[in-house]
């Protein structure tokens, strides 16, 4: 009986911890808490993917034609850009 009590106590503490990390949670039953946590995690994953895509977009070299249209995205920009567009300093 004592082992089961410790197990239930540990489970209860973990649900309390989960309730703290999921925003806008009020006291709910465990099933509702798990559903809200799953929704929140899905939203966080979508946000991470969005931020990673934005980071890739801003760090990807772009070469533009005369009208400002991109000629090349990703990989080696030197292959798509004319050699005169790069300034090199040699020591």
PDB file of N, CA, C and O in Angstrom, chain B, residues numbered from 101:
ATOM      1  N   UNK B 101       0.817  -1.195   0.000  1.00  0.00           N
ATOM      2  CA  UNK B 101       0.000   0.000   0.000  1.00  0.00           C
ATOM      3  C   UNK B 101       0.861   1.260   0.000  1.00  0.00           C
ATOM      4  O   UNK B 101       0.523   2.262  -0.629  1.00  0.00           O
ATOM      5  N   UNK B 102       1.966   1.187   0.709  1.00  0.00           N
ATOM      6  CA  UNK B 102       2.836   2.359   0.771  1.00  0.00           C
ATOM      7  C   UNK B 102       3.456   2.653  -0.598  1.00  0.00           C
ATOM      8  O   UNK B 102       3.608   3.816  -0.969  1.00  0.00           O
ATOM      9  N   UNK B 103       3.808   1.625  -1.335  1.00  0.00           N
ATOM     10  CA  UNK B 103       4.381   1.807  -2.669  1.00  0.00           C
ATOM     11  C   UNK B 103       3.361   2.490  -3.576  1.00  0.00           C
ATOM     12  O   UNK B 103       3.699   3.404  -4.328  1.00  0.00           O
ATOM     13  N   UNK B 104       2.111   2.037  -3.499  1.00  0.00           N
ATOM     14  CA  UNK B 104       1.073   2.657  -4.321  1.00  0.00           C
ATOM     15  C   UNK B 104       0.853   4.108  -3.904  1.00  0.00           C
ATOM     16  O   UNK B 104       0.642   4.961  -4.766  1.00  0.00           O
ATOM     17  N   UNK B 105       0.896   4.409  -2.623  1.00  0.00           N
ATOM     18  CA  UNK B 105       0.735   5.771  -2.158  1.00  0.00           C
ATOM     19  C   UNK B 105       1.837   6.660  -2.709  1.00  0.00           C
ATOM     20  O   UNK B 105       1.562   7.775  -3.151  1.00  0.00           O
ATOM     21  N   UNK B 106       3.095   6.182  -2.693  1.00  0.00           N
ATOM     22  CA  UNK B 106       4.217   6.957  -3.236  1.00  0.00           C
ATOM     23  C   UNK B 106       4.040   7.172  -4.737  1.00  0.00           C
ATOM     24  O   UNK B 106       4.322   8.250  -5.259  1.00  0.00           O
ATOM     25  N   UNK B 107       3.570   6.131  -5.420  1.00  0.00           N
ATOM     26  CA  UNK B 107       3.359   6.243  -6.863  1.00  0.00           C
ATOM     27  C   UNK B 107       2.285   7.288  -7.160  1.00  0.00           C
ATOM     28  O   UNK B 107       2.464   8.123  -8.047  1.00  0.00           O
ATOM     29  N   UNK B 108       1.171   7.249  -6.427  1.00  0.00           N
ATOM     30  CA  UNK B 108       0.090   8.225  -6.625  1.00  0.00           C
ATOM     31  C   UNK B 108       0.552   9.639  -6.266  1.00  0.00           C
ATOM     32  O   UNK B 108       0.190  10.598  -6.947  1.00  0.00           O
ATOM     33  N   UNK B 109       1.333   9.772  -5.221  1.00  0.00           N
ATOM     34  CA  UNK B 109       1.850  11.081  -4.825  1.00  0.00           C
ATOM     35  C   UNK B 109       2.764  11.639  -5.905  1.00  0.00           C
ATOM     36  O   UNK B 109       2.671  12.816  -6.256  1.00  0.00           O
ATOM     37  N   UNK B 110       3.643  10.801  -6.429  1.00  0.00           N
ATOM     38  CA  UNK B 110       4.545  11.232  -7.497  1.00  0.00           C
ATOM     39  C   UNK B 110       3.752  11.644  -8.735  1.00  0.00           C
ATOM     40  O   UNK B 110       4.063  12.662  -9.353  1.00  0.00           O
ATOM     41  N   UNK B 111       2.744  10.877  -9.100  1.00  0.00           N
ATOM     42  CA  UNK B 111       1.896  11.188 -10.241  1.00  0.00           C
ATOM     43  C   UNK B 111       1.172  12.525 -10.023  1.00  0.00           C
ATOM     44  O   UNK B 111       1.086  13.343 -10.939  1.00  0.00           O
ATOM     45  N   UNK B 112       0.668  12.733  -8.841  1.00  0.00           N
ATOM     46  CA  UNK B 112      -0.014  13.980  -8.515  1.00  0.00           C
ATOM     47  C   UNK B 112       0.940  15.174  -8.639  1.00  0.00           C
ATOM     48  O   UNK B 112       0.567  16.205  -9.198  1.00  0.00           O
ATOM     49  N   UNK B 113       2.152  15.044  -8.127  1.00  0.00           N
ATOM     50  CA  UNK B 113       3.143  16.130  -8.232  1.00  0.00           C
ATOM     51  C   UNK B 113       3.487  16.425  -9.683  1.00  0.00           C
ATOM     52  O   UNK B 113       3.665  17.586 -10.052  1.00  0.00           O
ATOM     53  N   UNK B 114       3.582  15.399 -10.502  1.00  0.00           N
ATOM     54  CA  UNK B 114       3.899  15.613 -11.911  1.00  0.00           C
ATOM     55  C   UNK B 114       2.757  16.314 -12.647  1.00  0.00           C
ATOM     56  O   UNK B 114       3.006  17.148 -13.517  1.00  0.00           O
ATOM     57  N   UNK B 115       1.515  15.986 -12.309  1.00  0.00           N
ATOM     58  CA  UNK B 115       0.382  16.708 -12.881  1.00  0.00           C
ATOM     59  C   UNK B 115       0.387  18.170 -12.433  1.00  0.00           C
ATOM     60  O   UNK B 115       0.070  19.060 -13.223  1.00  0.00           O
ATOM     61  N   UNK B 116       0.739  18.421 -11.188  1.00  0.00           N
ATOM     62  CA  UNK B 116       0.843  19.803 -10.705  1.00  0.00           C
ATOM     63  C   UNK B 116       1.932  20.560 -11.468  1.00  0.00           C
ATOM     64  O   UNK B 116       1.741  21.723 -11.825  1.00  0.00           O
ATOM     65  N   UNK B 117       3.062  19.913 -11.720  1.00  0.00           N
ATOM     66  CA  UNK B 117       4.141  20.535 -12.499  1.00  0.00           C
ATOM     67  C   UNK B 117       3.665  20.850 -13.913  1.00  0.00           C
ATOM     68  O   UNK B 117       3.957  21.922 -14.444  1.00  0.00           O
ATOM     69  N   UNK B 118       2.944  19.933 -14.515  1.00  0.00           N
ATOM     70  CA  UNK B 118       2.421  20.151 -15.862  1.00  0.00           C
ATOM     71  C   UNK B 118       1.422  21.304 -15.872  1.00  0.00           C
ATOM     72  O   UNK B 118       1.416  22.115 -16.798  1.00  0.00           O
ATOM     73  N   UNK B 119       0.597  21.376 -14.870  1.00  0.00           N
ATOM     74  CA  UNK B 119      -0.392  22.447 -14.759  1.00  0.00           C
ATOM     75  C   UNK B 119       0.301  23.808 -14.674  1.00  0.00           C
ATOM     76  O   UNK B 119      -0.228  24.804 -15.167  1.00  0.00           O
ATOM     77  N   UNK B 120       1.472  23.854 -14.057  1.00  0.00           N
ATOM     78  CA  UNK B 120       2.219  25.111 -13.916  1.00  0.00           C
ATOM     79  C   UNK B 120       2.808  25.561 -15.256  1.00  0.00           C
ATOM     80  O   UNK B 120       2.805  26.755 -15.558  1.00  0.00           O
ATOM     81  N   UNK B 121       3.309  24.630 -16.054  1.00  0.00           N
ATOM     82  CA  UNK B 121       4.000  25.003 -17.295  1.00  0.00           C
ATOM     83  C   UNK B 121       3.058  25.315 -18.441  1.00  0.00           C
ATOM     84  O   UNK B 121       3.421  26.078 -19.337  1.00  0.00           O
ATOM     85  N   UNK B 122       1.880  24.759 -18.441  1.00  0.00           N
ATOM     86  CA  UNK B 122       0.923  25.058 -19.498  1.00  0.00           C
ATOM     87  C   UNK B 122       0.199  26.354 -19.112  1.00  0.00           C
ATOM     88  O   UNK B 122      -0.441  26.422 -18.063  1.00  0.00           O
ATOM     89  N   UNK B 123       0.306  27.389 -19.974  1.00  0.00           N
ATOM     90  CA  UNK B 123      -0.277  28.683 -19.608  1.00  0.00           C
ATOM     91  C   UNK B 123      -1.810  28.648 -19.597  1.00  0.00           C
ATOM     92  O   UNK B 123      -2.438  27.815 -20.251  1.00  0.00           O
ATOM     93  N   UNK B 124      -2.384  29.573 -18.840  1.00  0.00           N
ATOM     94  CA  UNK B 124      -3.835  29.753 -18.752  1.00  0.00           C
ATOM     95  C   UNK B 124      -4.574  28.507 -18.280  1.00  0.00           C
ATOM     96  O   UNK B 124      -5.699  28.245 -18.705  1.00  0.00           O
ATOM     97  N   UNK B 125      -3.947  27.755 -17.414  1.00  0.00           N
ATOM     98  CA  UNK B 125      -4.593  26.556 -16.882  1.00  0.00           C
ATOM     99  C   UNK B 125      -5.275  26.901 -15.569  1.00  0.00           C
ATOM    100  O   UNK B 125      -4.695  27.553 -14.701  1.00  0.00           O
ATOM    101  N   UNK B 126      -6.486  26.462 -15.444  1.00  0.00           N
ATOM    102  CA  UNK B 126      -7.172  26.528 -14.167  1.00  0.00           C
ATOM    103  C   UNK B 126      -7.244  25.099 -13.650  1.00  0.00           C
ATOM    104  O   UNK B 126      -6.810  24.171 -14.334  1.00  0.00           O
ATOM    105  N   UNK B 127      -7.768  24.916 -12.491  1.00  0.00           N
ATOM    106  CA  UNK B 127      -7.856  23.567 -11.943  1.00  0.00           C
ATOM    107  C   UNK B 127      -8.823  22.769 -12.795  1.00  0.00           C
ATOM    108  O   UNK B 127     -10.012  23.083 -12.853  1.00  0.00           O
ATOM    109  N   UNK B 128      -8.317  21.739 -13.457  1.00  0.00           N
ATOM    110  CA  UNK B 128      -9.134  20.893 -14.318  1.00  0.00           C
ATOM    111  C   UNK B 128      -8.864  19.438 -13.977  1.00  0.00           C
ATOM    112  O   UNK B 128      -7.923  19.100 -13.260  1.00  0.00           O
ATOM    113  N   UNK B 129      -9.720  18.600 -14.516  1.00  0.00           N
ATOM    114  CA  UNK B 129      -9.461  17.181 -14.327  1.00  0.00           C
ATOM    115  C   UNK B 129      -8.245  16.777 -15.163  1.00  0.00           C
ATOM    116  O   UNK B 129      -7.805  17.525 -16.036  1.00  0.00           O
ATOM    117  N   UNK B 130      -7.720  15.610 -14.891  1.00  0.00           N
ATOM    118  CA  UNK B 130      -6.471  15.187 -15.517  1.00  0.00           C
ATOM    119  C   UNK B 130      -6.602  15.019 -17.020  1.00  0.00           C
ATOM    120  O   UNK B 130      -5.667  15.334 -17.756  1.00  0.00           O
ATOM    121  N   UNK B 131      -7.739  14.530 -17.494  1.00  0.00           N
ATOM    122  CA  UNK B 131      -7.939  14.354 -18.934  1.00  0.00           C
ATOM    123  C   UNK B 131      -7.923  15.697 -19.655  1.00  0.00           C
ATOM    124  O   UNK B 131      -7.317  15.816 -20.719  1.00  0.00           O
ATOM    125  N   UNK B 132      -8.577  16.706 -19.095  1.00  0.00           N
ATOM    126  CA  UNK B 132      -8.576  18.043 -19.698  1.00  0.00           C
ATOM    127  C   UNK B 132      -7.183  18.649 -19.681  1.00  0.00           C
ATOM    128  O   UNK B 132      -6.767  19.299 -20.641  1.00  0.00           O
ATOM    129  N   UNK B 133      -6.471  18.437 -18.595  1.00  0.00           N
ATOM    130  CA  UNK B 133      -5.103  18.943 -18.490  1.00  0.00           C
ATOM    131  C   UNK B 133      -4.218  18.326 -19.572  1.00  0.00           C
ATOM    132  O   UNK B 133      -3.440  19.033 -20.212  1.00  0.00           O
ATOM    133  N   UNK B 134      -4.332  17.026 -19.777  1.00  0.00           N
ATOM    134  CA  UNK B 134      -3.529  16.368 -20.809  1.00  0.00           C
ATOM    135  C   UNK B 134      -3.904  16.863 -22.203  1.00  0.00           C
ATOM    136  O   UNK B 134      -3.030  17.044 -23.051  1.00  0.00           O
ATOM    137  N   UNK B 135      -5.193  17.081 -22.446  1.00  0.00           N
ATOM    138  CA  UNK B 135      -5.630  17.596 -23.747  1.00  0.00           C
ATOM    139  C   UNK B 135      -5.081  19.000 -23.985  1.00  0.00           C
ATOM    140  O   UNK B 135      -4.592  19.298 -25.074  1.00  0.00           O
ATOM    141  N   UNK B 136      -5.158  19.863 -22.973  1.00  0.00           N
ATOM    142  CA  UNK B 136      -4.622  21.222 -23.094  1.00  0.00           C
ATOM    143  C   UNK B 136      -3.108  21.207 -23.294  1.00  0.00           C
ATOM    144  O   UNK B 136      -2.576  21.987 -24.084  1.00  0.00           O
ATOM    145  N   UNK B 137      -2.430  20.340 -22.593  1.00  0.00           N
ATOM    146  CA  UNK B 137      -0.970  20.239 -22.731  1.00  0.00           C
ATOM    147  C   UNK B 137      -0.602  19.777 -24.141  1.00  0.00           C
ATOM    148  O   UNK B 137       0.349  20.291 -24.731  1.00  0.00           O
ATOM    149  N   UNK B 138      -1.342  18.819 -24.680  1.00  0.00           N
ATOM    150  CA  UNK B 138      -1.070  18.337 -26.042  1.00  0.00           C
ATOM    151  C   UNK B 138      -1.291  19.452 -27.063  1.00  0.00           C
ATOM    152  O   UNK B 138      -0.500  19.600 -27.995  1.00  0.00           O
ATOM    153  N   UNK B 139      -2.349  20.231 -26.900  1.00  0.00           N
ATOM    154  CA  UNK B 139      -2.615  21.360 -27.791  1.00  0.00           C
ATOM    155  C   UNK B 139      -1.504  22.396 -27.698  1.00  0.00           C
ATOM    156  O   UNK B 139      -1.046  22.918 -28.714  1.00  0.00           O
ATOM    157  N   UNK B 140      -1.077  22.687 -26.492  1.00  0.00           N
ATOM    158  CA  UNK B 140      -0.015  23.673 -26.273  1.00  0.00           C
ATOM    159  C   UNK B 140       1.300  23.216 -26.903  1.00  0.00           C
ATOM    160  O   UNK B 140       2.006  24.014 -27.519  1.00  0.00           O
ATOM    161  N   UNK B 141       1.623  21.954 -26.751  1.00  0.00           N
ATOM    162  CA  UNK B 141       2.860  21.415 -27.334  1.00  0.00           C
ATOM    163  C   UNK B 141       2.794  21.484 -28.861  1.00  0.00           C
ATOM    164  O   UNK B 141       3.792  21.804 -29.507  1.00  0.00           O
ATOM    165  N   UNK B 142       1.637  21.189 -29.438  1.00  0.00           N
ATOM    166  CA  UNK B 142       1.467  21.284 -30.889  1.00  0.00           C
ATOM    167  C   UNK B 142       1.677  22.724 -31.356  1.00  0.00           C
ATOM    168  O   UNK B 142       2.323  22.953 -32.378  1.00  0.00           O
ATOM    169  N   UNK B 143       1.136  23.695 -30.614  1.00  0.00           N
ATOM    170  CA  UNK B 143       1.335  25.104 -30.957  1.00  0.00           C
ATOM    171  C   UNK B 143       2.808  25.494 -30.852  1.00  0.00           C
ATOM    172  O   UNK B 143       3.320  26.232 -31.693  1.00  0.00           O
ATOM    173  N   UNK B 144       3.478  25.002 -29.830  1.00  0.00           N
ATOM    174  CA  UNK B 144       4.907  25.312 -29.676  1.00  0.00           C
ATOM    175  C   UNK B 144       5.721  24.735 -30.818  1.00  0.00           C
ATOM    176  O   UNK B 144       6.624  25.394 -31.333  1.00  0.00           O
ATOM    177  N   UNK B 145       5.411  23.509 -31.220  1.00  0.00           N
ATOM    178  CA  UNK B 145       6.134  22.903 -32.348  1.00  0.00           C
ATOM    179  C   UNK B 145       5.930  23.696 -33.629  1.00  0.00           C
ATOM    180  O   UNK B 145       6.880  23.906 -34.383  1.00  0.00           O
ATOM    181  N   UNK B 146       4.706  24.140 -33.884  1.00  0.00           N
ATOM    182  CA  UNK B 146       4.431  24.947 -35.074  1.00  0.00           C
ATOM    183  C   UNK B 146       5.209  26.253 -35.023  1.00  0.00           C
ATOM    184  O   UNK B 146       5.740  26.700 -36.040  1.00  0.00           O
ATOM    185  N   UNK B 147       5.279  26.864 -33.852  1.00  0.00           N
ATOM    186  CA  UNK B 147       6.021  28.125 -33.709  1.00  0.00           C
ATOM    187  C   UNK B 147       7.514  27.914 -33.929  1.00  0.00           C
ATOM    188  O   UNK B 147       8.173  28.751 -34.546  1.00  0.00           O
ATOM    189  N   UNK B 148       8.052  26.803 -33.430  1.00  0.00           N
ATOM    190  CA  UNK B 148       9.466  26.491 -33.633  1.00  0.00           C
ATOM    191  C   UNK B 148       9.749  26.314 -35.120  1.00  0.00           C
ATOM    192  O   UNK B 148      10.746  26.829 -35.626  1.00  0.00           O
ATOM    193  N   UNK B 149       8.878  25.590 -35.824  1.00  0.00           N
ATOM    194  CA  UNK B 149       9.070  25.399 -37.257  1.00  0.00           C
ATOM    195  C   UNK B 149       9.024  26.733 -37.995  1.00  0.00           C
ATOM    196  O   UNK B 149       9.808  26.967 -38.915  1.00  0.00           O
ATOM    197  N   UNK B 150       8.100  27.610 -37.588  1.00  0.00           N
ATOM    198  CA  UNK B 150       8.000  28.918 -38.216  1.00  0.00           C
ATOM    199  C   UNK B 150       9.274  29.729 -37.981  1.00  0.00           C
ATOM    200  O   UNK B 150       9.803  30.333 -38.913  1.00  0.00           O
ATOM    201  N   UNK B 151       9.763  29.746 -36.761  1.00  0.00           N
ATOM    202  CA  UNK B 151      10.978  30.502 -36.452  1.00  0.00           C
ATOM    203  C   UNK B 151      12.195  29.940 -37.171  1.00  0.00           C
ATOM    204  O   UNK B 151      13.046  30.700 -37.631  1.00  0.00           O
ATOM    205  N   UNK B 152      12.287  28.609 -37.272  1.00  0.00           N
ATOM    206  CA  UNK B 152      13.399  28.004 -37.999  1.00  0.00           C
ATOM    207  C   UNK B 152      13.339  28.358 -39.474  1.00  0.00           C
ATOM    208  O   UNK B 152      14.373  28.624 -40.087  1.00  0.00           O
ATOM    209  N   UNK B 153      12.145  28.366 -40.054  1.00  0.00           N
ATOM    210  CA  UNK B 153      12.002  28.749 -41.463  1.00  0.00           C
ATOM    211  C   UNK B 153      12.408  30.211 -41.664  1.00  0.00           C
ATOM    212  O   UNK B 153      13.086  30.539 -42.638  1.00  0.00           O
ATOM    213  N   UNK B 154      11.996  31.081 -40.753  1.00  0.00           N
ATOM    214  CA  UNK B 154      12.389  32.487 -40.839  1.00  0.00           C
ATOM    215  C   UNK B 154      13.897  32.647 -40.696  1.00  0.00           C
ATOM    216  O   UNK B 154      14.502  33.466 -41.389  1.00  0.00           O
ATOM    217  N   UNK B 155      14.501  31.881 -39.816  1.00  0.00           N
ATOM    218  CA  UNK B 155      15.946  31.965 -39.629  1.00  0.00           C
ATOM    219  C   UNK B 155      16.675  31.490 -40.884  1.00  0.00           C
ATOM    220  O   UNK B 155      17.660  32.097 -41.305  1.00  0.00           O
ATOM    221  N   UNK B 156      16.190  30.413 -41.473  1.00  0.00           N
ATOM    222  CA  UNK B 156      16.807  29.944 -42.720  1.00  0.00           C
ATOM    223  C   UNK B 156      16.653  30.981 -43.811  1.00  0.00           C
ATOM    224  O   UNK B 156      17.580  31.206 -44.589  1.00  0.00           O
ATOM    225  N   UNK B 157      15.504  31.612 -43.877  1.00  0.00           N
ATOM    226  CA  UNK B 157      15.242  32.602 -44.919  1.00  0.00           C
ATOM    227  C   UNK B 157      16.171  33.800 -44.771  1.00  0.00           C
ATOM    228  O   UNK B 157      16.683  34.310 -45.767  1.00  0.00           O
ATOM    229  N   UNK B 158      16.395  34.253 -43.544  1.00  0.00           N
ATOM    230  CA  UNK B 158      17.218  35.445 -43.353  1.00  0.00           C
ATOM    231  C   UNK B 158      18.707  35.154 -43.486  1.00  0.00           C
ATOM    232  O   UNK B 158      19.482  36.067 -43.772  1.00  0.00           O
ATOM    233  N   UNK B 159      19.126  33.910 -43.287  1.00  0.00           N
ATOM    234  CA  UNK B 159      20.544  33.598 -43.399  1.00  0.00           C
ATOM    235  C   UNK B 159      20.920  33.027 -44.753  1.00  0.00           C
ATOM    236  O   UNK B 159      22.103  32.819 -45.021  1.00  0.00           O
ATOM    237  N   UNK B 160      19.940  32.765 -45.621  1.00  0.00           N
ATOM    238  CA  UNK B 160      20.225  32.220 -46.944  1.00  0.00           C
ATOM    239  C   UNK B 160      20.710  33.340 -47.850  1.00  0.00           C
ATOM    240  O   UNK B 160      20.035  34.362 -47.974  1.00  0.00           O
ATOM    241  N   UNK B 161      21.878  33.173 -48.495  1.00  0.00           N
ATOM    242  CA  UNK B 161      22.366  34.200 -49.415  1.00  0.00           C
ATOM    243  C   UNK B 161      21.438  34.326 -50.614  1.00  0.00           C
ATOM    244  O   UNK B 161      20.947  33.323 -51.132  1.00  0.00           O
ATOM    245  N   UNK B 162      21.199  35.549 -51.052  1.00  0.00           N
ATOM    246  CA  UNK B 162      20.352  35.792 -52.203  1.00  0.00           C
ATOM    247  C   UNK B 162      21.086  36.691 -53.190  1.00  0.00           C
ATOM    248  O   UNK B 162      21.737  37.659 -52.796  1.00  0.00           O
ATOM    249  N   UNK B 163      20.978  36.372 -54.452  1.00  0.00           N
ATOM    250  CA  UNK B 163      21.541  37.192 -55.508  1.00  0.00           C
ATOM    251  C   UNK B 163      20.372  37.651 -56.367  1.00  0.00           C
ATOM    252  O   UNK B 163      19.527  36.840 -56.746  1.00  0.00           O
ATOM    253  N   UNK B 164      20.312  38.945 -56.677  1.00  0.00           N
ATOM    254  CA  UNK B 164      19.175  39.510 -57.400  1.00  0.00           C
ATOM    255  C   UNK B 164      19.596  39.973 -58.777  1.00  0.00           C
ATOM    256  O   UNK B 164      20.741  40.373 -58.986  1.00  0.00           O
ATOM    257  N   UNK B 165      18.648  39.918 -59.730  1.00  0.00           N
ATOM    258  CA  UNK B 165      18.911  40.440 -61.062  1.00  0.00           C
ATOM    259  C   UNK B 165      18.668  41.947 -61.067  1.00  0.00           C
ATOM    260  O   UNK B 165      18.454  42.539 -60.009  1.00  0.00           O
ATOM    261  N   UNK B 166      18.697  42.568 -62.231  1.00  0.00           N
ATOM    262  CA  UNK B 166      18.567  44.017 -62.343  1.00  0.00           C
ATOM    263  C   UNK B 166      17.219  44.525 -61.830  1.00  0.00           C
ATOM    264  O   UNK B 166      17.123  45.653 -61.345  1.00  0.00           O
ATOM    265  N   UNK B 167      16.194  43.707 -61.935  1.00  0.00           N
ATOM    266  CA  UNK B 167      14.864  44.111 -61.471  1.00  0.00           C
ATOM    267  C   UNK B 167      14.653  43.819 -59.993  1.00  0.00           C
ATOM    268  O   UNK B 167      13.584  44.121 -59.464  1.00  0.00           O
ATOM    269  N   UNK B 168      15.631  43.244 -59.314  1.00  0.00           N
ATOM    270  CA  UNK B 168      15.514  42.939 -57.904  1.00  0.00           C
ATOM    271  C   UNK B 168      14.930  41.565 -57.626  1.00  0.00           C
ATOM    272  O   UNK B 168      14.698  41.214 -56.469  1.00  0.00           O
ATOM    273  N   UNK B 169      14.691  40.789 -58.663  1.00  0.00           N
ATOM    274  CA  UNK B 169      14.156  39.441 -58.480  1.00  0.00           C
ATOM    275  C   UNK B 169      15.278  38.495 -58.062  1.00  0.00           C
ATOM    276  O   UNK B 169      16.381  38.584 -58.600  1.00  0.00           O
ATOM    277  N   UNK B 170      15.026  37.600 -57.123  1.00  0.00           N
ATOM    278  CA  UNK B 170      16.066  36.662 -56.699  1.00  0.00           C
ATOM    279  C   UNK B 170      16.413  35.678 -57.817  1.00  0.00           C
ATOM    280  O   UNK B 170      15.537  35.114 -58.473  1.00  0.00           O
ATOM    281  N   UNK B 171      17.703  35.497 -58.008  1.00  0.00           N
ATOM    282  CA  UNK B 171      18.179  34.520 -58.986  1.00  0.00           C
ATOM    283  C   UNK B 171      18.453  33.179 -58.342  1.00  0.00           C
ATOM    284  O   UNK B 171      18.337  32.138 -58.988  1.00  0.00           O
ATOM    285  N   UNK B 172      18.820  33.200 -57.062  1.00  0.00           N
ATOM    286  CA  UNK B 172      19.329  31.991 -56.431  1.00  0.00           C
ATOM    287  C   UNK B 172      19.064  32.051 -54.951  1.00  0.00           C
ATOM    288  O   UNK B 172      19.265  33.087 -54.317  1.00  0.00           O
ATOM    289  N   UNK B 173      18.603  30.918 -54.383  1.00  0.00           N
ATOM    290  CA  UNK B 173      18.438  30.824 -52.931  1.00  0.00           C
ATOM    291  C   UNK B 173      19.072  29.535 -52.473  1.00  0.00           C
ATOM    292  O   UNK B 173      18.789  28.466 -53.014  1.00  0.00           O
ATOM    293  N   UNK B 174      19.930  29.634 -51.478  1.00  0.00           N
ATOM    294  CA  UNK B 174      20.513  28.437 -50.875  1.00  0.00           C
ATOM    295  C   UNK B 174      21.796  28.015 -51.545  1.00  0.00           C
ATOM    296  O   UNK B 174      22.157  28.509 -52.613  1.00  0.00           O
ATOM    297  N   UNK B 175      22.475  27.098 -50.900  1.00  0.00           N
ATOM    298  CA  UNK B 175      23.704  26.543 -51.446  1.00  0.00           C
ATOM    299  C   UNK B 175      24.813  27.562 -51.517  1.00  0.00           C
ATOM    300  O   UNK B 175      24.973  28.391 -50.621  1.00  0.00           O
ATOM    301  N   UNK B 176      25.570  27.496 -52.579  1.00  0.00           N
ATOM    302  CA  UNK B 176      26.724  28.373 -52.765  1.00  0.00           C
ATOM    303  C   UNK B 176      26.331  29.565 -53.622  1.00  0.00           C
ATOM    304  O   UNK B 176      26.068  29.412 -54.814  1.00  0.00           O
ATOM    305  N   UNK B 177      26.289  30.732 -53.037  1.00  0.00           N
ATOM    306  CA  UNK B 177      25.891  31.939 -53.767  1.00  0.00           C
ATOM    307  C   UNK B 177      26.935  32.334 -54.799  1.00  0.00           C
ATOM    308  O   UNK B 177      26.613  33.011 -55.775  1.00  0.00           O
ATOM    309  N   UNK B 178      28.161  31.928 -54.601  1.00  0.00           N
ATOM    310  CA  UNK B 178      29.221  32.293 -55.541  1.00  0.00           C
ATOM    311  C   UNK B 178      28.962  31.716 -56.918  1.00  0.00           C
ATOM    312  O   UNK B 178      29.393  32.303 -57.911  1.00  0.00           O
ATOM    313  N   UNK B 179      28.278  30.597 -57.015  1.00  0.00           N
ATOM    314  CA  UNK B 179      28.005  29.972 -58.297  1.00  0.00           C
ATOM    315  C   UNK B 179      27.018  30.797 -59.108  1.00  0.00           C
ATOM    316  O   UNK B 179      27.067  30.774 -60.338  1.00  0.00           O
ATOM    317  N   UNK B 180      26.116  31.530 -58.444  1.00  0.00           N
ATOM    318  CA  UNK B 180      25.104  32.289 -59.152  1.00  0.00           C
ATOM    319  C   UNK B 180      25.468  33.763 -59.283  1.00  0.00           C
ATOM    320  O   UNK B 180      24.886  34.456 -60.117  1.00  0.00           O
ATOM    321  N   UNK B 181      26.397  34.258 -58.501  1.00  0.00           N
ATOM    322  CA  UNK B 181      26.724  35.674 -58.499  1.00  0.00           C
ATOM    323  C   UNK B 181      27.939  35.941 -59.370  1.00  0.00           C
ATOM    324  O   UNK B 181      28.854  35.121 -59.436  1.00  0.00           O
ATOM    325  N   UNK B 182      27.948  37.081 -60.035  1.00  0.00           N
ATOM    326  CA  UNK B 182      29.140  37.449 -60.785  1.00  0.00           C
ATOM    327  C   UNK B 182      30.309  37.704 -59.838  1.00  0.00           C
ATOM    328  O   UNK B 182      30.120  38.144 -58.704  1.00  0.00           O
ATOM    329  N   UNK B 183      31.503  37.425 -60.313  1.00  0.00           N
ATOM    330  CA  UNK B 183      32.686  37.558 -59.468  1.00  0.00           C
ATOM    331  C   UNK B 183      32.896  38.988 -59.001  1.00  0.00           C
ATOM    332  O   UNK B 183      33.483  39.210 -57.942  1.00  0.00           O
ATOM    333  N   UNK B 184      32.421  39.974 -59.781  1.00  0.00           N
ATOM    334  CA  UNK B 184      32.628  41.371 -59.415  1.00  0.00           C
ATOM    335  C   UNK B 184      31.789  41.802 -58.218  1.00  0.00           C
ATOM    336  O   UNK B 184      32.036  42.868 -57.654  1.00  0.00           O
ATOM    337  N   UNK B 185      30.808  41.006 -57.817  1.00  0.00           N
ATOM    338  CA  UNK B 185      29.948  41.407 -56.707  1.00  0.00           C
ATOM    339  C   UNK B 185      30.562  41.098 -55.357  1.00  0.00           C
ATOM    340  O   UNK B 185      29.995  41.470 -54.329  1.00  0.00           O
ATOM    341  N   UNK B 186      31.694  40.434 -55.329  1.00  0.00           N
ATOM    342  CA  UNK B 186      32.340  40.081 -54.063  1.00  0.00           C
ATOM    343  C   UNK B 186      33.609  40.893 -53.888  1.00  0.00           C
ATOM    344  O   UNK B 186      34.373  41.070 -54.836  1.00  0.00           O
ATOM    345  N   UNK B 187      33.836  41.388 -52.677  1.00  0.00           N
ATOM    346  CA  UNK B 187      35.069  42.088 -52.350  1.00  0.00           C
ATOM    347  C   UNK B 187      35.897  41.187 -51.466  1.00  0.00           C
ATOM    348  O   UNK B 187      35.422  40.691 -50.445  1.00  0.00           O
ATOM    349  N   UNK B 188      37.135  40.978 -51.864  1.00  0.00           N
ATOM    350  CA  UNK B 188      38.018  40.110 -51.079  1.00  0.00           C
ATOM    351  C   UNK B 188      39.197  40.924 -50.573  1.00  0.00           C
ATOM    352  O   UNK B 188      39.747  41.764 -51.284  1.00  0.00           O
ATOM    353  N   UNK B 189      39.569  40.660 -49.344  1.00  0.00           N
ATOM    354  CA  UNK B 189      40.782  41.255 -48.786  1.00  0.00           C
ATOM    355  C   UNK B 189      41.790  40.153 -48.559  1.00  0.00           C
ATOM    356  O   UNK B 189      41.464  39.137 -47.945  1.00  0.00           O
ATOM    357  N   UNK B 190      42.985  40.325 -49.032  1.00  0.00           N
ATOM    358  CA  UNK B 190      44.045  39.352 -48.854  1.00  0.00           C
ATOM    359  C   UNK B 190      45.107  39.950 -47.963  1.00  0.00           C
ATOM    360  O   UNK B 190      45.455  41.125 -48.082  1.00  0.00           O
ATOM    361  N   UNK B 191      45.614  39.129 -47.072  1.00  0.00           N
ATOM    362  CA  UNK B 191      46.696  39.586 -46.212  1.00  0.00           C
ATOM    363  C   UNK B 191      48.016  39.090 -46.742  1.00  0.00           C
ATOM    364  O   UNK B 191      49.062  39.370 -46.155  1.00  0.00           O
TER     365      UNK B 191
END
